[in-house]
Amino acid sequence: MDDPANTGTNFSRRDVYIGQDASDLELVSRCLKGETAAFGPIVERYQRVLYTVAQRMLGDADEADDAAQCAFVKAYQHLETFDRQRRFFSWLYRILLNECLNRQRDRRAHEPISPELTEGPTPVERLERNERRARVQAAILALPLESREVIVLRHFAELSYDEIGEALGLPVARVKSRLYSARQRLGQMLLGEDV
């Protein structure tokens, strides 16, 4: 987003979200009136962030894709239960989180994550990078849910503290505290020492 000082406008990030929330409410209203195509823009708007969150929560790309799709289907099927006094993204996020938790609960055993191939000058460097990614992913998956979700929402979904607070129903100060503790714990798991 351009710097408002450079564009001559007075829009803030909050203005963007207010507009987005209004757009979400209008699309939900249209869906509830029978215009099924109005759900398409909602999917386009939130598909990337839901997939990213699910992938980090579950550790598997295919399972994350399925979880995100199921979250959209469940949201569509239950649109009439959406409380219009809240942000649509927060409601949708809770549906996705429940889907991810159900999938984790249903797993019999943890399957190792197949590391994605990355470009690197040598096979040894690629192997080292993949091992680091696998260690970080395993450490994230080993975190308690409260710690994992703030790490994922901040660092992988790139949400602001306000957005995380809204999604989790927490004050911003609590989000920051949880994130600090989660980072400390993650550092200890990865480095094996106090950070």
Helices and strands as residue ranges (DSSP letters): H 4-7, H 13-32, G 36-38, H 39-58, H 61-77, G 79-81, H 88-106, H 123-142, H 145-151, I 152-156, H 161-168, H 172-191
